Amino acid sequence: MRNITLRQLRTVEAVSRLGKINLAAGELGLTGPALTLQIQQLERDAGVSLFDRTREGMVLTAFGTAFLEAAHAIGESLQTLSDSIDAMKGLRSGRLRLGVVSTGKYFAPQLIAAFRKQVPGIEINLFIGNRAEIIQKLRDHEVDIALMGRPPRDFDVRSQVFGDHPLVFIAPADHPLAGKLDISRERVAEEQFLVRERGSGTRISLEIFLSEVPRRLEDLGTEMGSNETIKQAVIAGLGVAFLSAHTIEQEVKLGRLVILDVVDTPIRRQWFSVSRVDRAVNPAMRAFERFLLAEGARHLPVVTKPYPANAFG
C-alpha cells in the first residue's frame, strides 16, 4: 500500500466519476490500455478488486469506495497545504467551494459580495441545488461549506448557526384569507397547497405543522420543482404555499403575494453553515465561517407582513 501514487488515485477518481475507461483515459491524457494497466496494478498491489465491470460501465466496489474517499481526502489535504503556504506568505488568497440550497439563492449573492469586499483575493465557486443535491456534493467532497436549513444526519458534519430562517404561509393578494387575523391550523389546512419535492426542508416543516390535522397528509397538494414556480402559481391563484420568507421579499413589496396570519407562524428555523468533520479547515473556509458568524444575519432578507400585523414582531 505504501507504493500507491497520486496518479493511481486520480485514475480511480476519474473512472468512478465518468464510468468508462475510454472517457477517463481521455480526460487524463492516457490510452485506454495504459489506464487499464494502472488499475490492474493497483488492484494487485492492494489485493482487492476496485471496480465491478458491468454493461453500464465501471462501478466501484466497497474497496473502491474506500480508495475514492482516500483520494478525496488527499486532494483536500494538498489544497489545504497550498492555502496555508499562501497564508504564511501573507497572501490573502485561496479558493472556497460553496454549496447553497435553492432557497438560499435569494441571499447568497449578497453574502458573497459582502465577504469579497473584506477578502477580495479569495475565489468562490458557487453551487446551487436542492437539499438532496447539496448534501450529495458535501458527501462527495465537491463543496467545502454548504448553507442549508438542517444539517444532514447520515454522516459526520460540523455546523454553526448564522441566522434565523422564518417559514410562512403565502397567498395571492385577493385571497379570501388575506387580511384575516389568527387563522387556525385547521382552516388553512382546507386550502389547496403547492409544495416542493419530497425531502425538501420547507415540505418537511409543512408536514410537521399539518400532522395534527386528521388525514391532511394523505394528499398534501400539487408538487412543483422550484420556489419560483410555486410563487408564480400562487400569484396565478392556483393555491397557497408554505415557503421561506427569504424567497418572497420582492413579491410582498410589490403586493403580488401576502403572508397569511396563521396561528403559530412564522415557524422559525435557522440557517446553518455545514462542512465535513473530516475536511481540514483551510484559511478561506475559516475566514468565511467567521464572516457568517459576525455579519451573516444582517445580509438575510427581511420580509414583513403588510397586514394585519408584523409577521416577525
Secondary structure by P-SEA (a helix, b strand, c coil): cccccaaaaaaaaaaaaaccaaaaaaaacccaaaaaaaaaaaaaaacccccccccccbbbcaaaaaaaaaaaaaaaaaaaaaaaaaaaacccbbbbbbbbcccccccaaaaaaaaaaacccbbbbbbbbcaaaaaaaaaaccccccccccccccbbbbbbbcbbbbbbbbbcccccccccccccaaaaaacbbbbcccccaaaaaaaaaaccccccccccccccccaaaaaaaaaaccccccccccccaaaaaaccbbbbbcccccccccccbbbbccccccaaaaaaaaaaacccccccbbbbccccccccc
